[in-house]
Amino acid sequence: MPFDLTERLTTWRHHLHAHPELSLQESATAAYVRAQLSELGIAHEGGIGGHGVVATIARGAGNRSVGLRADMDALPIEETTGVPYASRHPGVMHACGHDGHTASLLGAAKLLADDPDWTGTVHFVFQPAEEGFGGAQAMLEDGLLSRFPMERIFGYHNWPGLETGTVMLHDGPIMAAAANFRITLTGSAGHAAMPHLCVDPVQGVAHLIIALNAIVARAVDPLDAAVISTCMLKAGEAQNQIPETASLGGTIRALTGEAMEALQARIRGVASHVAATFGLREEVSIKGYLPPTINDRAQAALAAEAAAGIGLAVRRDMAPTMGAEDFGRFLMEIPGAYAWIGNGPSAGLHNPGFDYNDAILPIAARYLAATAKAALG
């Protein structure tokens, strides 16, 4: 029976979509990827940086090497798409399209395995734990680049709203650096009718939120993109008690590592001074740092030329996003480029109604394969 790539890509994605797994739990996903690679006759290794899988195709006497990467994890979101292949795991879904990324990387491997017109080595990196759990860092710490040497690396993310199948490549920053913060203020609890006998952390948190917003407005160059968003609040259980503690949490974003360092320092300083103003003690935690994703200009140009060379629509004019992606961690080690491929009109990423567009699966697979060939050339 002939191998129909588009049909197989769709089958792969629908299976992955129906069986999503959260970050650090992608054991069945990794096993499925390995099973498909075995069926394709492509050598691979598993268990890299957790549930990571790396497949390799080496051909001819060429000594060039390149990596192609896709992420595999899902999100803790209840799916509402109603599609026949919807998630079978309550409260977990592929709301970011990693099912499509994984399927299209398998497709790129198939295309390159069947294409005799290249020499060198291609490593296909199936990464776990992208959604804020350090999967890229874990793979690097497990010797990814020493065990599977690659001179450069490429990847992509589907992009809702961008024209279906259009490839967008940025020069420089494409996605922001990000980190999560939590600040806890501790005072002295007591009866709400006698606030003078208490030290009220709720008042401190209220002023702290305003002060945090002023950091971006007054401490960051207006030409630099930066965001501090407070997204969580927690204080007390009773309406007639001033609690002992109050806390807030949120996210920090910036397009450069330097701006991120400045934001973190100012957050710690503001929290300390607000706490002192109200006689409180502060505890500041900043975790889950992701570096900015910054394309190497030469690699972005190479990928754009490769995409255009196989007839794909290419854009270079879109602004970066304050969303974050740990592909940037790979780009701190070796040059490369990260693309957006248009998902067409669709629900947004991380939305319970989101679904990766099957129509871009063969486009993405062809883009990845063509970019690898151009890098090896």
Backbone hydrogen bonds, N-H to C=O, Kabsch-Sander energy under -0.5 kcal/mol:
donor,donor_aa,acceptor,acceptor_aa,energy
4,D,2,P,-0.8
5,L,3,F,-0.8
8,R,4,D,-2.6
9,L,5,L,-3.1
10,T,6,T,-2.1
11,T,7,E,-2.2
12,W,8,R,-2.9
13,R,9,L,-2.6
14,H,10,T,-2.7
15,H,11,T,-2.1
16,L,12,W,-2.4
17,H,13,R,-3.1
18,A,14,H,-2.1
19,H,15,H,-1.1
23,S,74,A,-0.6
25,Q,22,L,-2.2
27,S,25,Q,-1.2
28,A,25,Q,-0.5
30,A,26,E,-2.6
31,A,27,S,-2.2
32,Y,28,A,-2.3
33,V,29,T,-2.5
34,R,30,A,-2.5
35,A,31,A,-2.1
36,Q,32,Y,-2.1
37,L,33,V,-2.4
38,S,34,R,-2.4
39,E,35,A,-2.1
40,L,36,Q,-1.9
41,G,37,L,-0.6
41,G,38,S,-0.9
42,I,37,L,-2.7
43,A,41,G,-0.5
45,E,54,V,-2.4
48,I,52,G,-2.2
49,G,47,G,-0.7
50,G,47,G,-0.5
51,H,49,G,-0.6
52,G,48,I,-0.9
53,V,126,F,-2.0
54,V,45,E,-2.5
55,A,124,F,-2.2
56,T,43,A,-2.3
57,I,122,V,-2.3
59,R,120,G,-3.0
62,G,59,R,-0.5
66,V,121,T,-2.0
67,G,152,R,-2.4
68,L,123,H,-2.7
69,R,154,F,-2.2
70,A,125,V,-2.7
72,M,127,Q,-2.0
74,A,21,E,-2.7
75,L,93,M,-2.8
77,I,75,L,-2.0
79,E,77,I,-0.6
80,T,352,P,-2.9
81,T,352,P,-0.5
86,A,83,V,-1.8
88,R,18,A,-2.4
92,V,89,H,-2.0
93,M,75,L,-2.2
95,A,93,M,-1.6
101,H,97,G,-2.0
102,T,98,H,-2.5
103,A,99,D,-2.2
104,S,100,G,-2.6
105,L,101,H,-1.8
106,L,102,T,-2.0
107,G,103,A,-2.1
108,A,104,S,-2.3
109,A,105,L,-2.1
110,K,106,L,-2.0
111,L,107,G,-2.6
112,L,108,A,-2.6
113,A,109,A,-2.3
114,D,110,K,-1.7
115,D,111,L,-0.6
115,D,112,L,-0.5
118,W,116,P,-1.1
120,G,59,R,-3.3
121,T,64,R,-1.8
122,V,57,I,-2.7
123,H,66,V,-2.6
124,F,55,A,-3.2
125,V,68,L,-3.8
125,V,123,H,-0.7
126,F,53,V,-3.3
126,F,124,F,-0.7
127,Q,70,A,-3.3
127,Q,125,V,-0.8
132,G,130,E,-3.1
133,F,129,A,-0.6
135,G,129,A,-2.6
138,A,134,G,-2.3
139,M,135,G,-2.1
140,L,136,A,-2.2
141,E,137,Q,-2.7
142,D,138,A,-1.2
143,G,140,L,-1.8
144,L,139,M,-1.8
147,R,143,G,-3.1
148,F,144,L,-2.2
151,E,65,S,-1.3
153,I,335,P,-1.6
154,F,67,G,-2.1
155,G,337,A,-1.4
156,Y,69,R,-0.5
157,H,339,A,-2.0
159,W,341,I,-2.3
161,G,344,G,-2.7
162,L,159,W,-1.4
165,G,342,G,-2.5
166,T,163,E,-2.4
167,V,313,A,-3.1
168,M,166,T,-0.6
168,M,340,W,-3.4
169,L,167,V,-0.5
169,L,315,R,-2.2
170,H,338,Y,-0.6
172,G,170,H,-0.7
172,G,295,N,-0.6
174,I,293,T,-2.8
175,M,293,T,-1.5
176,A,321,T,-0.7
176,A,323,G,-2.2
177,A,254,A,-3.9
178,A,290,L,-2.1
179,A,252,I,-1.6
180,N,287,K,-3.0
181,F,250,G,-2.3
182,R,285,S,-2.4
183,I,248,L,-2.8
184,T,283,E,-2.5
185,L,246,A,-3.1
186,T,281,R,-2.8
187,G,244,E,-3.6
188,S,199,V,-2.1
190,G,242,I,-1.8
192,A,240,N,-2.2
194,M,191,H,-1.8
197,L,194,M,-2.0
198,C,195,P,-1.7
199,V,188,S,-1.9
204,G,200,D,-1.0
205,V,201,P,-2.5
206,A,202,V,-2.4
207,H,203,Q,-2.0
208,L,204,G,-2.2
209,I,205,V,-2.3
210,I,206,A,-1.2
211,A,207,H,-2.3
212,L,208,L,-2.8
213,N,209,I,-1.9
214,A,210,I,-1.4
215,I,211,A,-0.7
215,I,212,L,-1.1
216,V,212,L,-0.7
217,A,213,N,-1.3
218,R,214,A,-2.5
219,A,215,I,-2.7
220,V,216,V,-0.7
224,D,221,D,-2.6
227,V,253,R,-2.6
229,S,251,T,-2.4
231,C,229,S,-0.6
231,C,249,G,-2.6
232,M,249,G,-2.2
234,K,247,S,-2.4
236,G,245,T,-0.6
241,Q,238,A,-1.0
242,I,190,G,-2.7
246,A,185,L,-2.0
247,S,234,K,-2.9
248,L,183,I,-2.2
249,G,232,M,-2.0
250,G,181,F,-2.3
251,T,229,S,-2.1
252,I,179,A,-2.8
253,R,227,V,-2.8
254,A,177,A,-1.6
255,L,225,A,-1.3
260,M,256,T,-1.8
261,E,257,G,-2.1
262,A,258,E,-2.0
263,L,259,A,-2.5
264,Q,260,M,-2.4
265,A,261,E,-2.0
266,R,262,A,-2.2
267,I,263,L,-2.5
268,R,264,Q,-2.0
269,G,265,A,-2.1
270,V,266,R,-3.0
271,A,267,I,-2.6
272,S,268,R,-2.0
273,H,269,G,-2.2
274,V,270,V,-2.8
275,A,271,A,-2.2
276,A,272,S,-2.1
277,T,273,H,-2.1
278,F,274,V,-1.5
279,G,276,A,-1.0
280,L,275,A,-3.2
281,R,186,T,-2.3
283,E,184,T,-1.9
285,S,182,R,-2.8
287,K,180,N,-2.6
290,L,178,A,-3.2
293,T,175,M,-2.0
294,I,292,P,-0.8
295,N,172,G,-2.7
295,N,293,T,-0.5
296,D,336,G,-2.4
300,A,296,D,-2.6
301,A,297,R,-2.3
302,L,298,A,-2.2
303,A,299,Q,-2.6
304,A,300,A,-2.5
305,E,301,A,-2.3
306,A,302,L,-2.3
307,A,303,A,-2.5
308,A,304,A,-2.4
309,G,305,E,-2.1
310,I,306,A,-0.8
310,I,307,A,-0.9
311,G,308,A,-1.7
312,L,307,A,-2.3
315,R,167,V,-2.8
321,T,174,I,-2.2
325,E,176,A,-0.5
328,G,325,E,-1.4
329,R,326,D,-1.5
330,F,326,D,-0.6
330,F,327,F,-0.8
331,L,327,F,-1.6
332,M,328,G,-0.8
333,E,330,F,-1.7
334,I,330,F,-2.2
337,A,153,I,-1.4
339,A,155,G,-2.0
340,W,168,M,-2.3
341,I,157,H,-2.0
342,G,166,T,-2.7
343,N,159,W,-2.3
344,G,159,W,-0.6
344,G,162,L,-2.3
350,H,95,A,-3.0
351,N,95,A,-0.6
351,N,348,G,-1.3
354,F,351,N,-2.1
358,D,356,Y,-0.6
360,I,357,N,-1.8
361,L,358,D,-1.5
364,A,360,I,-3.1
365,A,361,L,-2.4
366,R,362,P,-2.3
367,Y,363,I,-2.5
368,L,364,A,-2.6
369,A,365,A,-2.3
370,A,366,R,-2.7
371,T,367,Y,-2.4
372,A,368,L,-2.2
373,K,369,A,-2.2
374,A,370,A,-2.3
375,A,371,T,-2.3
376,L,372,A,-2.1
377,G,373,K,-1.6
